[in-house]
Amino acid sequence: MAPPRRPCRWPTLVAGLWLVGAGAGPTMAEPGYSARYDGPTTRYAHGVLGDAVEYTTLVVTLPDGRTFRTTWDAPVVFEDLAPRLVDLDGDAVREILTVESHDRSGARLALWRIGPSGLRPLASTPWIGTRFRWLAPVGAADLDGDGRIEIAYIDRPHLARTVRIWRYLPQGARQGQLVEIASAPGLTNHRIGEDVITGGLRDCGRGPEILTANADWTRVVATTLAPGATFAHRDIAPFTRAAMAAALGCAD
């Protein structure tokens, strides 16, 4: 069996607590819920997160103590640091946000729903289209103040360096779908081989802001999404780990 990836972080102020399970991937937890990856595998030899290990299985524990598992057979793996818990539709039941990769088609963002008898796929973005192409989540929040939850990620943070915003639609003609509403180039949140996603979401009293580096890793940038799917970018500081940590803590 492949060794487990070492504990990693998804640093964002809306994230839960990282825990480590023996023989498994890092765990995302919040009161009553936890989610982790299991089934380490080396069958998808990308190594973008610093080692050859990805995961086959998503494990979710509910407030009532039940644990549900779902497993991908080849050609799909979870190419990710940890699953993320988020309530996308306001029903107080958490959805699970993951990154999945296909041996021929690369990565996609995928959502899972907790049902009465287990986990089931809820919605996903298209595969990027080429193997060994990845995306790095930023976070999920009501980014434009319209009362609906958006999900932000960086598409190919080492190549395209593009922030993409997707909205989950729980109702209406496109119910149960993820719809892309905005994108902008010139931002990144991951370097090849690192076991951390840099930046995240913060709310310092002005509404949610996306914190990333600029494309060449010289600046910390705060990006907001306004109604009408328009972006505003604000330069915060020269990029250092300390500067990013200060910005995430609203100390900039």
MODAMO-V118145 format. One record per pair of residues at least 24 apart in sequence whose ideal C-beta (glycine too) atoms are under 6 Angstrom apart, sorted by the first residue. I is the first residue (numbers start at 0). J is the second residue. D is the distance in whole Angstrom. If there is no record, write none. Layout:
{{I | J | D} {I | J | D}}
This chain:
{{1 | 39 | 4} {1 | 41 | 5} {1 | 52 | 5} {3 | 39 | 6} {4 | 50 | 6} {4 | 52 | 5} {7 | 80 | 4} {7 | 194 | 5} {7 | 195 | 6} {8 | 195 | 5} {9 | 80 | 6} {9 | 196 | 6} {10 | 199 | 5} {11 | 138 | 4} {11 | 199 | 3} {11 | 200 | 5} {12 | 201 | 5} {13 | 138 | 5} {13 | 140 | 6} {13 | 200 | 5} {15 | 84 | 6} {24 | 54 | 5} {25 | 81 | 4} {27 | 81 | 5} {27 | 82 | 6} {27 | 83 | 6} {27 | 84 | 6} {29 | 84 | 6} {31 | 62 | 3} {32 | 84 | 5} {32 | 93 | 5} {33 | 60 | 5} {34 | 59 | 5} {34 | 82 | 4} {34 | 84 | 6} {34 | 95 | 5} {36 | 77 | 5} {43 | 76 | 5} {43 | 100 | 6} {45 | 131 | 5} {47 | 133 | 5} {47 | 191 | 6} {48 | 194 | 5} {49 | 192 | 5} {49 | 194 | 4} {53 | 78 | 5} {57 | 82 | 6} {67 | 117 | 5} {67 | 118 | 5} {69 | 118 | 4} {74 | 101 | 6} {74 | 102 | 4} {75 | 99 | 6} {75 | 101 | 5} {76 | 100 | 6} {85 | 139 | 4} {87 | 148 | 5} {87 | 167 | 5} {88 | 169 | 4} {101 | 126 | 5} {102 | 130 | 6} {103 | 130 | 5} {104 | 128 | 6} {105 | 129 | 5} {105 | 130 | 6} {105 | 132 | 4} {106 | 133 | 5} {106 | 134 | 5} {108 | 152 | 6} {122 | 175 | 6} {122 | 176 | 6} {122 | 177 | 5} {124 | 177 | 6} {135 | 188 | 5} {135 | 189 | 4} {135 | 196 | 5} {137 | 209 | 5} {138 | 199 | 5} {138 | 200 | 4} {140 | 200 | 6} {140 | 207 | 4} {142 | 207 | 5} {142 | 224 | 4} {143 | 224 | 5} {143 | 226 | 5} {151 | 209 | 5} {153 | 187 | 6} {153 | 188 | 5} {156 | 187 | 4} {156 | 188 | 6} {156 | 189 | 4} {157 | 191 | 5} {160 | 187 | 4} {160 | 214 | 5} {162 | 186 | 5} {180 | 228 | 5} {181 | 228 | 4} {183 | 230 | 5} {185 | 214 | 5} {186 | 211 | 4} {187 | 212 | 5} {187 | 214 | 6} {201 | 247 | 5} {203 | 249 | 4} {210 | 246 | 6} {212 | 238 | 5} {219 | 243 | 6} {219 | 246 | 5}}
